[in-house]
Amino acid sequence: MDKTAGPGRVKGTLTPPCSKSYAQRALAAALLSEEVSVLRNLEFCDDTRSALRCIEALGARVRQADPTTLSIEGGLAPRVSRLNVGESGLATRLFTPLASLCSTPIVIEGRDSLLRRPMGMMLEPLRRLGVQVRDNDGFLPIEVCGPIRGGEVEVDGSVSSQFITGLLLALPKAKQDTTLRVQGAVSTPYLDMTLDTAARFGVEISQRDYEEFYIPGRQHYRSTYFSIEGDWSAAAMLLVAGATAGEITVRNVSMLSKQADTAICTALVRAGAAVINEPESVTVQHRPLHAFEFDATNCPDLFPALAALAAAADGVSEIRGTSRLEYKECNRAEAIRDEYAKLGIEVDTSEEDLMRIRGGQVHGARTRSHGDHRMAMSLAVAALRSDGEITIEGAESVAKSYPGFFEDLELIRY
């Protein structure tokens, strides 16, 4: 689906979808409880729907109490032999360890860009934890057969923290205690979200500097009432729209959140935008913007939003962390460079782990989302400053995380 976005100003208040990272973790934890948990403030983007299908397939009984509330009776009792995770990288790395708790073989399968994303980092640690694994040269589909038993294991955390999240949630149900050693952990705020979710369900995990985690086995996930906070990744796009083209207040987000993408506020301040933090909202107002430096290694999902911000700033901005972008829905560093070039914005990725963006006038053009939800949103935000219309091919990709993004943007445009 093509979408045309044009120049304009924005002013208003919006509430982004719930955090899909928190939602998927909470759904997984609710599955592991044998009691009834209630999850509130859920919104059903593609990735959250994928996680919901996974927990139902693995035995959870789910009842929708109202449009944004689920009542979930947990209990691992697989109803299928094949678990389809859709196109969600988090669901893959999260539910593979959970499926490994089961003593029957389960095949983890996905679709589209997920089939090109490497999963080899999961194989050896799972085998060391007693899981039988049959793989496809490090890519999906993967067959696992447990039960995962615990013990001592090392995991490479330098590419993604998502598999570590899966282990941290699964291993409290193992028969043995586990010492999990992590080499080069990145995206540590996402691990904080995992530990926070586990704690809300009554599970104890201790850690030392994100290098070593001690996970007692035979723990019990208790029932809980969990209200999912707003998604800072989605909020970041809206806040950048305010910084570059007017004023926006985003509700149901807090700077006290453990989500990594709260860091967008640091980038906005460095670029010269006015940022007003309230207990449950953030307001950003446009001011003259200048080049900024920012390290996005621990929050790589911010790159598309940061690109739109840097394109509006006077001078050359430097953003570190591009090594984290190769295995997203597309190679995001290349996608940002190529698509922003069509808009007349120079993006240099020649130096290792660094992106330089020279701000300037955005021109109308025909662009591609590369099937990446965050690229589609980034291009739409950049269009607010364009001298003509920008057509975005594959705009339907926003359904992965923010199905109502284009409609929300229109609500505040004037």
C-alpha positions in Angstrom: 0.0 0.0 0.0 1.3 3.4 -0.9 0.7 6.4 1.4 1.3 10.0 0.4 2.5 12.4 3.1 3.0 16.1 2.6 4.2 19.3 4.3 2.4 20.7 7.3 2.4 21.8 10.9 1.3 19.8 13.9 -0.3 20.7 17.2 -2.2 18.5 19.6 -2.2 15.6 22.1 -1.9 11.9 21.3 -1.7 8.6 23.1 0.6 6.0 21.5 -0.1 2.3 21.5 1.0 0.3 24.5 4.6 -0.8 24.7 4.8 -4.0 22.6 8.0 -4.9 24.4 6.3 -4.9 27.7 3.1 -6.4 26.3 5.0 -9.4 24.9 6.9 -10.0 28.1 3.7 -9.7 30.2 1.9 -12.2 27.9 4.8 -14.6 28.2 4.8 -14.3 32.0 1.0 -14.8 32.2 1.4 -18.0 30.2 3.9 -19.3 32.8 1.6 -18.6 35.7 -1.0 -21.3 36.4 -3.3 -18.7 37.8 -5.4 -16.0 36.2 -3.7 -12.7 35.3 -5.3 -9.5 34.0 -3.4 -7.3 31.4 -4.8 -3.8 30.8 -4.2 -1.1 28.2 -3.3 -3.6 25.5 -3.5 -2.6 21.9 -3.2 -5.2 19.2 -0.4 -4.4 16.7 0.9 -7.3 14.6 3.7 -8.2 17.0 1.4 -8.3 20.1 -1.1 -10.4 18.2 1.8 -12.8 17.3 2.7 -13.1 21.0 -1.0 -13.7 21.9 -1.3 -16.5 19.3 1.9 -18.0 20.8 0.7 -18.2 24.4 -2.7 -19.6 23.2 -0.9 -22.2 21.2 1.3 -23.1 24.2 -1.7 -23.6 26.5 -3.0 -20.3 27.8 -6.7 -19.7 28.0 -7.5 -16.1 27.0 -10.7 -14.1 27.5 -11.1 -10.5 26.3 -12.8 -8.6 29.1 -13.0 -5.4 27.1 -11.3 -4.0 23.9 -8.0 -3.3 25.8 -8.1 -5.9 28.7 -7.3 -9.6 28.6 -7.9 -12.2 31.4 -5.3 -14.9 31.0 -5.3 -18.3 32.7 -1.8 -19.6 32.3 -0.3 -23.1 32.2 2.1 -24.7 29.7 0.1 -27.4 27.8 1.0 -27.1 24.0 -1.9 -27.4 21.6 0.3 -27.4 18.5 3.5 -28.9 17.3 4.4 -25.8 15.2 4.6 -22.3 16.7 4.3 -19.5 14.2 5.8 -16.3 15.4 4.9 -14.2 12.4 7.5 -11.6 11.6 8.4 -10.8 15.2 12.1 -11.1 16.2 11.2 -10.7 19.9 8.5 -13.4 19.8 11.0 -15.8 18.2 13.8 -15.3 20.7 11.3 -15.0 23.6 9.1 -18.0 22.9 11.8 -20.4 21.8 13.1 -20.8 25.4 9.5 -21.0 26.6 8.7 -23.8 24.1 11.9 -25.5 25.4 10.2 -26.0 28.7 8.0 -28.5 27.0 8.9 -32.2 26.7 7.3 -32.6 23.3 9.0 -31.3 20.0 7.9 -27.9 18.9 8.9 -26.2 15.6 9.4 -22.5 15.7 8.5 -20.9 12.3 8.0 -17.4 10.9 7.6 -15.5 7.7 9.0 -12.8 5.4 12.0 -10.8 6.8 12.2 -12.9 9.9 13.4 -15.8 7.8 16.5 -13.8 6.9 17.3 -12.8 10.5 20.0 -15.0 12.2 18.9 -17.1 15.1 22.1 -19.2 15.6 23.0 -17.5 18.9 20.2 -19.5 20.5 21.3 -23.0 19.5 24.4 -23.8 21.6 23.1 -22.3 24.9 19.8 -24.2 24.5 21.7 -27.5 23.9 23.9 -26.8 27.0 20.7 -26.4 29.0 19.6 -29.8 28.0 17.3 -28.9 25.0 17.4 -31.0 21.9 17.6 -28.6 18.9 17.3 -29.2 15.2 18.1 -26.1 13.2 18.2 -24.7 9.6 21.8 -23.4 9.4 21.0 -20.8 12.1 17.8 -19.6 10.6 14.1 -20.5 11.1 12.5 -23.0 11.3 14.0 -24.4 14.5 12.8 -27.5 16.3 13.2 -27.7 20.1 12.4 -30.4 22.6 12.9 -30.0 26.3 12.5 -29.7 29.1 15.1 -27.1 29.6 17.0 -28.1 32.8 19.0 -25.2 34.0 22.7 -25.2 35.0 25.6 -23.0 33.9 25.6 -21.4 30.5 27.2 -18.5 28.5 25.3 -16.4 26.0 26.6 -13.9 23.5 24.6 -10.7 24.2 26.5 -8.4 21.7 23.8 -8.6 18.9 20.5 -8.7 20.8 19.2 -9.0 24.3 16.0 -10.7 23.2 17.2 -14.3 23.6 18.5 -13.4 27.1 15.0 -12.2 27.8 13.5 -15.5 26.8 16.0 -17.4 29.0 15.4 -15.1 32.0 11.6 -15.8 31.8 11.9 -19.5 31.1 14.6 -20.6 33.5 12.8 -19.9 36.7 10.5 -22.8 35.7 13.5 -25.2 35.2 14.2 -27.9 37.7 17.7 -26.7 38.4 19.1 -23.3 39.4 20.9 -21.4 36.6 23.9 -19.2 36.4 23.7 -17.3 33.1 26.8 -15.5 32.0 26.4 -12.9 29.3 29.2 -11.7 27.0 28.9 -8.1 25.8 25.3 -7.3 26.7 23.7 -4.6 24.6 20.3 -3.0 25.0 20.5 -3.4 28.8 17.3 -1.3 29.4 15.4 -4.1 27.7 16.8 -6.5 30.2 15.6 -4.2 32.9 12.1 -4.4 31.4 12.4 -8.2 31.6 13.5 -8.2 35.2 10.7 -5.8 36.1 8.1 -8.0 34.4 9.4 -11.1 36.2 9.3 -9.3 39.5 5.7 -8.2 39.0 4.8 -11.9 38.6 6.7 -12.8 41.8 9.8 -14.3 40.2 13.3 -13.6 41.7 16.3 -13.1 39.5 19.6 -11.5 40.7 22.2 -10.0 38.4 25.7 -8.5 38.5 26.4 -5.7 36.0 24.4 -7.5 33.2 27.3 -10.0 33.0 26.0 -12.7 35.3 22.4 -13.6 36.2 21.5 -16.1 38.9 18.0 -17.7 38.4 16.7 -20.1 41.1 14.7 -22.9 39.5 11.3 -24.3 40.4 9.8 -20.9 40.9 6.1 -20.0 40.7 4.7 -17.2 38.6 1.9 -15.7 40.6 -1.1 -14.0 39.1 -0.9 -10.3 38.7 -2.8 -7.2 37.4 -0.6 -5.5 34.9 -1.3 -2.2 33.2 0.9 -1.8 30.1 2.5 1.6 29.7 2.7 3.5 26.4 5.3 2.6 23.8 8.3 5.0 23.9 9.4 3.8 20.4 6.1 5.1 19.0 6.2 8.1 21.2 9.6 9.0 19.8 8.2 9.4 16.3 5.4 11.7 17.6 7.8 13.8 19.7 10.2 14.3 16.7 7.2 15.5 14.7 6.5 18.1 17.4 10.2 19.1 17.5 10.4 19.6 13.8 7.0 20.9 12.9 5.1 22.4 15.8 4.1 21.1 19.3 2.9 17.7 20.5 2.0 16.3 23.9 2.2 12.5 24.2 0.2 10.8 27.0 0.7 7.6 29.0 4.4 7.8 28.9 6.8 8.6 31.8 10.5 9.4 31.9 10.7 7.0 34.8 10.0 4.1 32.4 12.6 1.4 32.0 12.1 1.5 28.2 15.3 2.3 26.4 13.7 4.8 24.0 13.1 7.4 26.7 16.5 8.4 25.5 14.8 10.3 22.6 14.3 13.2 25.1 18.1 13.5 25.5 18.5 13.7 21.8 15.7 16.3 21.5 17.3 18.5 24.1 20.7 18.2 22.5 19.1 19.3 19.2 17.6 22.4 20.8 13.9 21.4 21.1 11.9 22.4 24.2 11.0 19.3 26.2 8.5 19.4 29.1 8.2 16.3 31.3 5.1 15.7 33.3 4.4 12.6 35.5 2.4 10.8 32.7 3.1 12.9 29.6 5.8 14.6 27.6 5.4 17.7 25.5 7.9 18.8 22.8 7.8 22.2 21.1 9.7 23.3 18.0 12.7 25.6 18.4 15.5 26.3 16.0 17.3 22.9 15.8 21.1 22.3 15.5 23.3 19.3 14.9 23.7 16.9 17.8 25.7 13.8 18.9 24.0 10.7 20.2 24.9 7.1 21.0 22.0 4.8 20.1 23.8 1.5 20.8 21.4 0.7 23.6 18.3 2.0 21.8 18.8 1.1 18.1 15.0 1.4 17.4 15.4 5.2 17.7 17.5 5.5 14.6 14.6 6.2 12.2 13.2 8.9 14.5 16.7 10.3 15.0 17.2 10.5 11.2 14.0 12.6 10.9 15.3 14.9 13.7 18.8 15.2 12.2 17.4 16.0 8.8 15.7 19.1 10.4 18.8 20.2 12.3 21.3 22.8 11.1 24.7 21.1 10.5 26.0 17.5 10.6 24.6 15.2 13.4 26.5 12.1 14.5 24.7 9.0 15.7 26.6 6.0 16.9 25.4 2.4 17.0 24.8 1.5 13.4 26.2 -2.0 14.0 22.9 -2.8 15.7 20.9 -2.1 12.6 21.8 -4.8 10.1 19.4 -7.5 11.3 16.2 -5.5 11.9 13.2 -5.7 9.5 15.7 -4.5 6.9 19.3 -3.2 7.1 18.1 0.1 8.7 21.4 1.9 8.2 21.3 1.3 4.4 17.6 2.0 4.3 17.9 5.4 6.0 20.9 6.3 3.8 19.1 5.4 0.6 15.6 6.7 1.3 16.8 10.0 2.8 19.1 10.5 -0.2 15.9 10.6 -2.3 14.6 13.4 -0.1 17.8 15.4 -0.7 19.3 14.6 2.8 23.0 13.4 2.9 23.5 10.4 5.1 27.1 9.0 5.5 27.5 5.5 6.8 31.1 5.0 5.6 32.6 4.9 9.1 32.1 1.9 11.2 29.3 2.1 13.7 28.6 5.7 12.9 25.9 7.6 10.9 26.4 11.2 9.9 23.4 13.2 8.7 23.6 16.7 7.2 20.4 18.6 7.8 18.7 20.5 5.1 15.6 21.0 3.0 13.5 17.9 2.5 12.2 17.4 -1.1 9.2 15.5 -2.3 10.0 12.0 -3.7 8.8 8.5 -4.1 10.3 6.3 -1.3 10.2 2.8 0.1 9.6 1.6 3.6 11.6 -1.6 2.9 8.8 -3.4 4.8 10.0 -1.7 8.0 7.4 0.0 10.2 9.8 2.5 11.7 11.1 3.5 8.2 7.5 4.2 7.1 6.9 6.4 10.1 10.2 8.2 9.8 9.6 9.2 6.2 6.1 10.4 7.1 7.5 12.7 9.9 10.3 13.9 7.5 7.5 14.8 5.0 6.2 17.5 7.4 9.1 19.7 6.4 9.1 18.8 2.7 8.6 21.1 -0.2 6.3 18.6 -1.9 4.6 15.3 -1.4 6.4 12.1 -0.3 5.0 8.8 -1.4 5.8 5.9 0.9 5.6 2.4 -0.7 4.8 -0.3 1.8 3.2 2.0 4.3 1.1 -0.8 5.6 4.2 -2.0 7.5 3.2 0.4 10.3 0.7 -2.3 11.4 3.6 -4.2 13.0 3.8 -1.7 15.9 1.4 1.3 15.4 -1.6 0.5 13.1 -3.2 3.9 13.6 0.0 6.0 13.0 -1.1 7.8 9.8 -4.6 8.5 11.2 -3.1 9.9 14.4 -0.7 12.1 12.5 -3.6 13.5 10.5 -5.5 14.3 13.7 -2.9 16.8 14.8 -2.0 18.2 11.4 -3.1 21.7 10.5 
